[in-house]
Amino acid sequence: MSFESKEHAVQYWRENVRLLLTLLVIWFVVSFGAGILLVDVLNEIKFFGFKLGFWFAQQGAIYAFIVLIFVYVKKMNTLDRKYNVQED
């Protein structure tokens, strides 16, 4: 992977780190927030016969993580093409 200039490399990594931090915050909010902090409030809601707080703690965080992986791949492929460092 070679960048056209040092400036492009800095911009690429800045966008990459921003994307990573955004996705990690979303994952934290879903897993810790919905699965632990808001569990009592969410347990008032039923989801497929289960309390929603329990569902987020057991299943929802895992599903959210898998979705975030696919979002990361899509966004990184776009970012790679933007800076002309994609794999052929």
Residue frames as a rotation matrix with the C-alpha (Angstrom) as fourth column:
MET 1
0.593 0.805 0.000 0.00
0.805 -0.593 0.000 0.00
0.000 0.000 -1.000 0.00
SER 2
-0.614 -0.774 -0.155 1.56
0.762 -0.633 0.138 3.24
-0.205 -0.033 0.978 -1.10
PHE 3
0.431 0.755 -0.494 0.01
0.626 -0.645 -0.438 6.65
-0.649 -0.120 -0.751 -0.85
GLU 4
0.573 -0.148 0.806 0.33
0.694 -0.434 -0.574 9.41
0.435 0.888 -0.146 -3.39
SER 5
-0.072 -0.599 0.798 1.69
-0.180 -0.779 -0.601 11.77
0.981 -0.187 -0.052 -0.75
LYS 6
-0.855 -0.293 -0.428 2.41
0.371 0.231 -0.900 11.99
0.363 -0.928 -0.089 2.95
GLU 7
-0.765 0.626 0.149 -0.65
-0.635 -0.695 -0.337 14.24
-0.107 -0.353 0.930 3.31
HIS 8
0.042 0.787 -0.616 -2.90
-0.718 0.452 0.529 11.52
0.694 0.420 0.584 1.82
ALA 9
-0.355 -0.248 -0.901 -1.47
0.316 0.875 -0.366 8.99
0.880 -0.415 -0.232 4.26
VAL 10
-0.998 -0.018 -0.064 -2.20
0.066 -0.381 -0.922 11.26
-0.008 -0.924 0.381 7.22
GLN 11
-0.436 0.897 -0.072 -5.76
-0.899 -0.432 0.069 11.94
0.031 0.095 0.995 6.00
TYR 12
-0.043 0.375 -0.926 -6.35
-0.369 0.855 0.363 8.24
0.928 0.358 0.102 5.35
TRP 13
-0.583 -0.256 -0.771 -5.30
0.512 0.620 -0.594 7.21
0.630 -0.741 -0.231 8.86
ARG 14
-0.942 0.315 0.112 -7.23
-0.309 -0.691 -0.654 10.07
-0.129 -0.651 0.748 10.42
GLU 15
-0.124 0.942 -0.311 -10.42
-0.935 -0.007 0.354 8.89
0.331 0.334 0.882 8.70
ASN 16
-0.138 -0.016 -0.990 -9.62
-0.033 0.999 -0.012 5.28
0.990 0.031 -0.138 9.54
VAL 17
-0.886 -0.243 -0.394 -9.19
0.375 0.124 -0.919 6.01
0.272 -0.962 -0.019 13.26
ARG 18
-0.719 0.687 0.099 -12.34
-0.683 -0.675 -0.279 8.17
-0.125 -0.269 0.955 13.29
LEU 19
0.040 0.722 -0.691 -14.32
-0.693 0.518 0.502 5.30
0.720 0.458 0.521 11.77
LEU 20
-0.385 -0.268 -0.883 -12.90
0.316 0.861 -0.399 2.82
0.867 -0.433 -0.247 14.28
LEU 21
-0.997 -0.010 -0.072 -13.71
0.070 -0.367 -0.928 5.05
-0.017 -0.930 0.366 17.23
THR 22
-0.425 0.902 -0.074 -17.24
-0.897 -0.409 0.165 5.65
0.118 0.137 0.984 15.95
LEU 23
0.115 0.461 -0.880 -17.91
-0.382 0.838 0.389 1.95
0.917 0.291 0.273 15.56
LEU 24
-0.634 -0.404 -0.659 -16.40
0.431 0.523 -0.735 1.17
0.642 -0.751 -0.157 18.98
VAL 25
-0.907 0.374 0.191 -18.63
-0.402 -0.643 -0.652 3.78
-0.121 -0.668 0.734 20.62
ILE 26
-0.040 0.929 -0.368 -21.69
-0.897 0.129 0.423 2.26
0.441 0.347 0.828 18.93
TRP 27
-0.059 -0.054 -0.997 -20.65
0.066 0.996 -0.058 -1.21
0.996 -0.069 -0.055 20.08
PHE 28
-0.923 -0.321 -0.210 -20.07
0.241 -0.059 -0.969 0.07
0.299 -0.945 0.131 23.63
VAL 29
-0.634 0.748 0.195 -23.47
-0.772 -0.598 -0.215 1.77
-0.045 -0.287 0.957 23.75
VAL 30
0.184 0.734 -0.654 -25.24
-0.693 0.569 0.443 -1.35
0.697 0.372 0.613 22.48
SER 31
-0.045 -0.246 -0.968 -23.39
0.276 0.928 -0.249 -3.87
0.960 -0.279 0.026 24.62
PHE 32
-0.825 -0.343 -0.449 -22.78
0.511 -0.113 -0.852 -1.95
0.241 -0.932 0.269 27.86
GLY 33
-0.854 0.505 0.121 -25.57
-0.519 -0.837 -0.171 0.59
0.015 -0.209 0.978 27.65
ALA 34
0.019 0.940 -0.342 -28.42
-0.848 0.197 0.493 -1.62
0.530 0.280 0.800 26.49
GLY 35
0.133 -0.001 -0.991 -27.15
0.064 0.998 0.008 -4.84
0.989 -0.064 0.133 28.08
ILE 36
-0.443 -0.394 -0.805 -26.17
0.799 0.233 -0.554 -3.48
0.406 -0.889 0.211 31.51
LEU 37
-0.992 -0.047 -0.121 -27.08
0.101 -0.864 -0.493 0.15
-0.081 -0.501 0.862 32.21
LEU 38
-0.527 0.838 -0.145 -30.57
-0.848 -0.507 0.151 0.19
0.053 0.202 0.978 30.70
VAL 39
-0.889 0.114 -0.443 -31.43
0.018 0.976 0.216 -3.44
0.457 0.185 -0.870 31.39
ASP 40
-0.718 0.652 -0.244 -34.21
0.438 0.150 -0.886 -2.64
-0.542 -0.743 -0.393 33.90
VAL 41
-0.253 0.614 -0.748 -35.92
-0.575 -0.717 -0.395 -0.20
-0.778 0.330 0.534 31.55
LEU 42
-0.472 0.000 -0.882 -35.57
-0.852 0.257 0.456 -2.53
0.226 0.966 -0.121 28.55
ASN 43
-0.994 0.091 -0.069 -36.83
0.106 0.957 -0.270 -5.53
0.041 -0.276 -0.960 30.53
GLU 44
-0.393 0.904 -0.168 -40.27
-0.217 -0.268 -0.939 -3.91
-0.894 -0.332 0.301 30.52
ILE 45
0.192 0.373 -0.908 -40.45
-0.958 -0.128 -0.255 -4.63
-0.212 0.919 0.333 26.77
LYS 46
0.278 -0.033 0.960 -40.91
-0.028 0.999 0.042 -8.16
-0.960 -0.039 0.277 25.42
PHE 47
0.059 -0.349 -0.935 -39.03
-0.983 -0.182 0.006 -9.26
-0.172 0.919 -0.354 22.28
PHE 48
-0.120 0.016 -0.993 -39.87
-0.529 0.845 0.078 -12.72
0.840 0.534 -0.093 20.89
GLY 49
0.683 0.534 -0.499 -41.11
0.126 0.588 0.799 -13.68
0.720 -0.608 0.334 24.34
PHE 50
0.009 -0.767 -0.642 -37.94
0.965 0.174 -0.194 -12.55
0.261 -0.618 0.742 26.12
LYS 51
0.710 0.103 -0.697 -37.26
0.404 -0.870 0.283 -9.41
-0.577 -0.482 -0.659 28.11
LEU 52
0.909 -0.304 0.285 -35.49
0.146 -0.407 -0.902 -6.95
0.390 0.861 -0.325 25.79
GLY 53
0.530 -0.750 0.396 -32.70
-0.848 -0.475 0.236 -6.17
0.011 -0.460 -0.888 28.29
PHE 54
0.291 -0.368 0.883 -31.91
-0.218 0.873 0.436 -9.88
-0.931 -0.320 0.174 28.60
TRP 55
0.813 0.073 0.578 -32.01
0.502 0.415 -0.759 -10.25
-0.295 0.907 0.301 24.81
PHE 56
0.828 -0.541 0.148 -29.52
-0.357 -0.712 -0.605 -7.38
0.432 0.448 -0.783 24.31
ALA 57
0.309 -0.744 0.592 -27.18
-0.869 0.031 0.494 -8.81
-0.386 -0.667 -0.637 26.92
GLN 58
0.125 -0.216 0.968 -27.28
-0.049 0.973 0.224 -12.32
-0.991 -0.076 0.111 25.42
GLN 59
0.158 0.053 0.986 -27.87
0.859 0.485 -0.164 -11.83
-0.487 0.873 0.031 21.69
GLY 60
0.912 0.401 0.083 -28.26
0.386 -0.773 -0.505 -8.21
-0.139 0.492 -0.859 20.65
ALA 61
0.532 -0.784 -0.318 -24.68
-0.513 -0.598 0.616 -7.15
-0.674 -0.165 -0.720 21.33
ILE 62
-0.296 -0.628 0.719 -23.38
0.231 0.684 0.692 -10.06
-0.927 0.371 -0.058 19.27
TYR 63
0.321 0.500 0.804 -25.66
0.909 0.075 -0.410 -9.20
-0.265 0.863 -0.431 16.34
ALA 64
0.963 0.002 -0.269 -24.67
-0.028 -0.994 -0.110 -5.54
-0.268 0.113 -0.957 16.59
PHE 65
0.116 -0.993 -0.007 -20.99
-0.359 -0.048 0.932 -6.53
-0.926 -0.105 -0.362 16.53
ILE 66
-0.254 -0.172 0.952 -21.49
0.677 0.671 0.302 -8.64
-0.691 0.721 -0.054 13.39
VAL 67
0.725 0.558 0.404 -23.32
0.684 -0.520 -0.511 -5.78
-0.075 0.647 -0.759 11.66
LEU 68
0.790 -0.481 -0.380 -20.51
-0.330 -0.857 0.396 -3.39
-0.516 -0.188 -0.836 12.65
ILE 69
-0.180 -0.856 0.485 -17.97
0.161 0.461 0.873 -5.74
-0.970 0.235 0.055 11.06
PHE 70
0.018 0.255 0.967 -19.81
0.971 0.226 -0.077 -5.57
-0.238 0.940 -0.243 7.73
VAL 71
0.955 0.293 -0.045 -20.16
0.282 -0.946 -0.157 -1.78
-0.089 0.137 -0.987 8.04
TYR 72
0.402 -0.885 -0.234 -16.42
-0.273 -0.359 0.892 -1.52
-0.874 -0.295 -0.386 8.72
VAL 73
-0.298 -0.510 0.807 -15.55
0.590 0.567 0.576 -3.62
-0.751 0.647 0.132 5.65
LYS 74
0.417 0.557 0.719 -17.82
0.909 -0.264 -0.322 -1.55
0.010 0.788 -0.616 3.41
LYS 75
0.977 -0.034 -0.211 -16.55
0.003 -0.985 0.173 1.79
-0.214 -0.169 -0.962 4.75
MET 76
0.175 -0.985 -0.003 -12.89
-0.141 -0.029 0.990 0.72
-0.974 -0.173 -0.144 4.55
ASN 77
-0.151 -0.175 0.973 -13.27
0.870 0.443 0.215 -0.45
-0.469 0.879 0.086 0.95
THR 78
0.768 0.477 0.427 -14.75
0.615 -0.735 -0.285 2.95
0.178 0.482 -0.858 0.13
LEU 79
0.817 -0.515 -0.260 -11.94
-0.246 -0.719 0.650 4.71
-0.521 -0.467 -0.714 1.98
ASP 80
-0.058 -0.867 0.495 -9.31
0.329 0.451 0.829 2.61
-0.943 0.211 0.259 0.21
ARG 81
0.119 0.169 0.978 -10.76
0.992 0.019 -0.124 3.53
-0.040 0.985 -0.166 -3.19
LYS 82
0.959 0.280 -0.045 -10.91
0.282 -0.959 0.024 7.20
-0.037 -0.036 -0.999 -2.18
TYR 83
0.557 -0.819 -0.140 -7.17
-0.567 -0.497 0.656 7.25
-0.607 -0.286 -0.741 -1.50
ASN 84
0.657 -0.226 -0.719 -6.31
-0.644 0.328 -0.691 4.82
0.392 0.917 0.070 -4.32
VAL 85
-0.484 -0.807 0.337 -4.84
-0.871 0.411 -0.268 2.14
0.077 -0.423 -0.903 -2.03
GLN 86
0.535 0.781 0.324 -7.38
-0.780 0.603 -0.166 -0.63
-0.325 -0.163 0.931 -2.68
GLU 87
-0.478 -0.594 0.647 -6.38
-0.281 0.801 0.528 -4.24
-0.832 0.070 -0.550 -3.20
ASP 88
-0.124 0.396 -0.910 -6.95
-0.992 -0.070 0.104 -5.54
-0.023 0.916 0.402 -6.70
